[in-house]
Amino acid sequence: MRIPALRPCNAPRSGVPITSAPKTRRLAAALVLAGLVALPAALTVPAAAPAAAEDTAAAPASQAEAARPSPPGRTGLPLPRFVSLRASEVNLRSGPGTRYPIDWVYRRSGMPVEIIDEFDTWRRIRDWQGTEGWVHQSMVQGRRSALITGQRRTLKRRPEADAPGVAMLDAGVIAKLERCRTAWCEVSAGGYSGWLPRDSFYGLYPDEEVR
């Protein structure tokens, strides 16, 4: 049975609705809340669960990245690195502090982003579209996630191209990234777990291992 994917009512700039607010331009960066199609049963995508702060629970990066020295005054964690958004509303600011204006508002808890710089308790992030800005460290978490990109993907029962399918993931679905080995990664969404090729989603570096 196929469940129709949920589509945004208005989606300029690749599925990012735009709204305005007094004095400060607020862009509601709500990605496509896509549907999940089970094989053969129907399912829904549950809300993301809370996780530990990113500075204390960041997943390990590749050996090359882990060996990269961090500038003095930073957390010592590798840069860049993938994390995910903790809250369902995250303000992206033009600078590291509340005195800086809000450029975007993300409304997608669990969405993977890259941390590319750090300043005090603020983190400069980059999203899947290349947009960059600053968020408070409390708004990101170390839990790894995967954003399905391009087209509908088949979640495989085993890390093999000819393995049977478990579910179909529409572009825009956010899944929990469990582990990666060779060219395949294990992910879970909506109560289903399976394997995807590592190049079928955003949230992972080409040479990175996740355990």
HULINFEN-V100995 format. One record per run of one state. SS is the DSSP state (alpha for helix, beta for strand, coil for the rest). FROM is the first residue (numbers start at 0). LEN is the number of residues. If there is no record, write none. Layout:
BEGIN
ss=SS from=FROM len=LEN
ss=SS from=FROM len=LEN
END
This chain:
BEGIN
ss=coil from=0 len=11
ss=alpha from=11 len=4
ss=coil from=15 len=12
ss=beta from=27 len=2
ss=coil from=29 len=6
ss=beta from=35 len=3
ss=coil from=38 len=14
ss=beta from=52 len=1
ss=alpha from=53 len=4
ss=coil from=57 len=5
ss=alpha from=62 len=4
ss=coil from=66 len=14
ss=beta from=80 len=5
ss=coil from=85 len=4
ss=beta from=89 len=4
ss=coil from=93 len=8
ss=beta from=101 len=5
ss=coil from=106 len=5
ss=beta from=111 len=8
ss=coil from=119 len=2
ss=beta from=121 len=5
ss=coil from=126 len=5
ss=beta from=131 len=5
ss=alpha from=136 len=3
ss=beta from=139 len=2
ss=coil from=141 len=3
ss=beta from=144 len=4
ss=coil from=148 len=4
ss=beta from=152 len=4
ss=coil from=156 len=8
ss=beta from=164 len=5
ss=coil from=169 len=4
ss=beta from=173 len=8
ss=coil from=181 len=2
ss=beta from=183 len=6
ss=coil from=189 len=2
ss=beta from=191 len=6
ss=alpha from=197 len=3
ss=beta from=200 len=2
ss=coil from=202 len=9
END
